[in-house]
């Protein structure tokens, strides 16, 4: 498919988009390694690919998240001359308490730490959230909370009022 896309539009920015790279853990390590192997094999066959899209469906956890292995992955992507687009970014709060204020702060902390990690690398070129407000999140339909409360994974409330997640994103983006 990449070859056909390149032939039909030689100026196209060819992007492989996938999920499951973000969190630290053995499954994610294997997936990151597999993507690097795939990229190297495509390069050896002269198949063009310019970018990797990382869907970034994150899950907030009570102890917080760390993205140490993601840093290493970004360094390898740079060596392979790949741009990175963060696509579908949201932060699932299913593992957090139902306390509204604490949940909002924990979700904001994940946005901040993730974006600070990602934006530290020059390969990162774009950030897209998977919708704008909690009103329309796909997570309430496909992965509802066990306590029946609505999820709050996005930067804006259903009323489009900015949440701490929005402020955290702005701070991470504008940090020196």
LUMSEMAR-425816 format. One record per residue (C-alpha): residue in one letter; x, y, z; residue number from 1. Coordinates in pm, 1 decimal. Layout:
BEGIN
> a:X:Y:Z:NUM .
...
This chain:
BEGIN
> x:0.0:0.0:0.0:1 .
> x:287.1:241.8:74.5:2 .
> x:432.1:180.9:-270.5:3 .
> x:95.7:250.4:-436.7:4 .
> x:49.4:567.7:-230.7:5 .
> x:397.7:690.1:-319.7:6 .
> x:338.3:623.3:-688.2:7 .
> x:-0.1:796.4:-693.9:8 .
> x:130.4:1107.7:-513.4:9 .
> x:509.2:1144.3:-504.7:10 .
> x:477.7:1446.8:-272.2:11 .
> x:264.3:1261.1:-13.3:12 .
> x:387.8:1243.0:344.2:13 .
> x:363.8:867.5:399.5:14 .
> x:277.3:781.1:758.1:15 .
> x:242.2:452.2:942.6:16 .
> x:-11.2:504.6:1224.7:17 .
> x:-43.0:259.7:1516.5:18 .
> x:-101.1:234.1:1891.5:19 .
> x:49.1:70.2:2197.4:20 .
> x:393.6:236.9:2209.7:21 .
> x:341.4:488.3:2485.4:22 .
> x:341.9:316.6:2824.4:23 .
> x:644.5:142.5:2975.8:24 .
> x:602.4:-233.4:2988.6:25 .
> x:701.0:-557.3:2817.3:26 .
> x:414.7:-558.4:2564.5:27 .
> x:490.2:-203.7:2460.6:28 .
> x:864.8:-281.5:2443.8:29 .
> x:793.9:-563.6:2199.5:30 .
> x:569.2:-342.2:1989.6:31 .
> x:827.6:-61.2:1974.5:32 .
> x:1094.3:-313.0:1872.4:33 .
> x:865.2:-457.1:1602.8:34 .
> x:800.4:-111.8:1456.7:35 .
> x:1172.1:-38.2:1441.9:36 .
> x:1234.6:-369.8:1266.7:37 .
> x:952.0:-296.5:1021.9:38 .
> x:1095.2:48.4:944.0:39 .
> x:1442.5:-93.3:885.3:40 .
> x:1305.8:-363.7:655.4:41 .
> x:1105.0:-110.2:456.4:42 .
> x:1410.6:111.3:424.1:43 .
> x:1621.0:-184.9:303.0:44 .
> x:1359.7:-244.2:29.7:45 .
> x:1357.6:127.2:-60.9:46 .
> x:996.7:165.4:51.2:47 .
> x:936.9:527.9:146.0:48 .
> x:787.7:615.7:482.8:49 .
> x:827.6:960.1:633.2:50 .
> x:644.9:948.6:963.3:51 .
> x:506.9:740.4:1245.3:52 .
> x:167.3:826.0:1390.3:53 .
> x:129.6:728.1:1755.4:54 .
> x:-236.8:707.6:1852.7:55 .
> x:-165.7:782.1:2219.0:56 .
> x:-466.9:640.4:2400.8:57 .
> x:-315.1:673.9:2746.9:58 .
> x:-450.2:530.7:3072.4:59 .
> x:-403.8:734.8:3390.2:60 .
> x:-303.8:525.1:3690.5:61 .
> x:-308.7:610.2:4061.7:62 .
> x:71.9:596.6:4084.3:63 .
> x:119.4:808.8:3772.5:64 .
> x:291.3:717.0:3449.6:65 .
> x:647.6:728.2:3326.6:66 .
> x:767.7:732.6:2969.6:67 .
> x:1133.8:630.8:3004.6:68 .
> x:1119.8:371.6:2726.8:69 .
> x:933.7:612.5:2498.7:70 .
> x:1235.5:843.9:2517.9:71 .
> x:1460.2:564.9:2390.9:72 .
> x:1210.0:486.8:2114.3:73 .
> x:1207.5:849.4:1998.0:74 .
> x:1587.7:848.4:1977.1:75 .
> x:1572.0:542.6:1752.5:76 .
> x:1300.6:702.1:1536.7:77 .
> x:1523.2:1004.9:1485.4:78 .
> x:1808.4:779.7:1370.6:79 .
> x:1564.5:635.7:1115.2:80 .
> x:1475.9:988.1:1000.7:81 .
> x:1107.5:956.1:1092.7:82 .
> x:880.9:1242.3:1189.0:83 .
> x:631.4:1164.5:1465.4:84 .
> x:267.8:1270.3:1482.7:85 .
> x:75.7:1221.0:1806.1:86 .
> x:-272.2:1123.9:1690.4:87 .
> x:-591.0:1042.1:1881.1:88 .
> x:-448.8:1164.8:2213.8:89 .
> x:-672.7:1111.7:2515.4:90 .
> x:-627.9:998.0:2876.9:91 .
> x:-860.2:725.7:3005.2:92 .
> x:-948.3:774.4:3373.3:93 .
> x:-1099.1:428.6:3437.1:94 .
> x:-836.4:333.2:3697.0:95 .
> x:-877.8:652.8:3899.6:96 .
> x:-1116.9:727.7:4184.5:97 .
> x:-1450.5:889.7:4116.0:98 .
> x:-1345.2:1207.7:4301.4:99 .
> x:-1389.6:1468.8:4032.2:100 .
> x:-1116.2:1714.9:4129.4:101 .
> x:-852.4:1447.2:4193.8:102 .
> x:-935.3:1271.7:3867.2:103 .
> x:-909.3:1596.5:3669.8:104 .
> x:-568.4:1670.9:3823.2:105 .
> x:-439.4:1317.2:3758.8:106 .
> x:-550.7:1328.8:3394.5:107 .
> x:-383.8:1670.0:3356.6:108 .
> x:-60.9:1529.7:3502.7:109 .
> x:-56.7:1253.3:3241.1:110 .
> x:-105.5:1503.9:2958.7:111 .
> x:175.7:1719.7:3096.9:112 .
> x:426.6:1439.8:3149.9:113 .
> x:349.8:1272.6:2818.1:114 .
> x:373.1:1590.9:2615.7:115 .
> x:687.0:1705.4:2796.7:116 .
> x:842.3:1370.1:2706.9:117 .
> x:727.9:1377.1:2344.3:118 .
> x:802.2:1743.2:2276.4:119 .
> x:1155.7:1701.3:2409.2:120 .
> x:1227.3:1530.3:2074.9:121 .
> x:1259.7:1724.1:1751.4:122 .
> x:1092.3:1440.0:1558.4:123 .
> x:755.1:1531.1:1715.0:124 .
> x:571.8:1747.2:1462.8:125 .
> x:200.3:1743.9:1550.7:126 .
> x:-40.6:1669.5:1835.7:127 .
> x:-404.1:1580.6:1775.7:128 .
> x:-655.2:1490.1:2044.4:129 .
> x:-919.8:1223.6:1984.9:130 .
> x:-1201.7:1478.7:1996.1:131 .
> x:-1214.1:1799.9:2191.3:132 .
> x:-1458.8:1759.8:2478.1:133 .
> x:-1569.5:1485.3:2713.4:134 .
> x:-1919.2:1505.6:2563.5:135 .
> x:-1810.9:1315.8:2253.2:136 .
> x:-1544.8:1077.3:2381.1:137 .
> x:-1548.1:730.0:2233.5:138 .
> x:-1440.0:587.9:2570.3:139 .
> x:-1786.6:615.3:2728.5:140 .
> x:-1923.8:383.8:2461.5:141 .
> x:-1639.4:136.1:2417.3:142 .
> x:-1471.6:133.6:2760.2:143 .
> x:-1714.8:269.1:3021.0:144 .
> x:-1613.5:314.6:3383.8:145 .
> x:-1720.4:36.2:3621.5:146 .
> x:-1879.2:291.3:3854.9:147 .
> x:-2103.7:418.8:3573.1:148 .
> x:-1969.0:774.2:3584.1:149 .
> x:-1879.7:942.0:3256.2:150 .
> x:-1514.3:948.5:3161.1:151 .
> x:-1324.4:1274.5:3148.3:152 .
> x:-1036.2:1206.0:2908.8:153 .
> x:-1017.2:1526.3:2703.7:154 .
> x:-902.1:1887.2:2750.8:155 .
> x:-1254.0:2035.0:2767.9:156 .
> x:-1568.7:1959.6:2965.8:157 .
> x:-1885.1:1868.0:2775.3:158 .
> x:-1978.8:2237.9:2805.8:159 .
> x:-1647.5:2326.5:2632.5:160 .
> x:-1510.2:2474.3:2955.0:161 .
> x:-1131.3:2427.7:2966.1:162 .
> x:-1010.2:2172.2:3221.3:163 .
> x:-674.8:2131.9:3396.1:164 .
> x:-577.9:1899.5:3109.2:165 .
> x:-597.1:2192.0:2866.9:166 .
> x:-374.1:2405.3:3089.4:167 .
> x:-127.6:2116.3:3123.8:168 .
> x:-115.1:2077.3:2746.7:169 .
> x:-52.8:2449.6:2698.1:170 .
> x:223.6:2447.4:2959.3:171 .
> x:395.6:2148.7:2800.9:172 .
> x:372.5:2296.3:2452.1:173 .
> x:507.5:2637.7:2553.4:174 .
> x:782.0:2510.5:2787.4:175 .
> x:1134.2:2606.9:2676.4:176 .
